[in-house]
Amino acid sequence: MANNAIPNSSNLTPTMTLSDTDANTTDVPEFPSRNGPQRLVAAATKQPKRRQKVILEPGHSPLDWARLKSSGQDLRGVPQLGRFTLSEIKEHRTENDAWTALNGKVYNMTSYVKFHPGGVKDIMRIAGRDGTKLFMLTHSWVNFEFMLDECLVGFLVPE
């Protein structure tokens, strides 16, 4: 009598079948195994919170910002560069008048607010204050000096 019994599944090692261009197949153990410790740890690890997508208004893409920057339009709103304290910057914290300090330079971001990829709400978090720390935590790779060069209004000085 032939033994047609199914082998005990707990003794089986999960495998994948790989094939090459010559149609040769090879059974290779799957890694990490389906119920192995690596997958269990990864499944139990808290995942970062997903960002909410922000839909920008038409005409407010990064290319539109580059076009506006190079248009020659006054984005500074001041006749010349100046020196500003944090208390002076604090007076400019609305969506229609938003200034921030980044690495000792003061920027009038009012023109840029609606172009920010994270939306108005995110950029308003640094309006009216020194946003260097928050900016570096979230956008350390971004060259803000180039991106906001036409918005530079001056330099941050101590009170």
Disulfide bonds with the S-S distance in Angstrom:
none
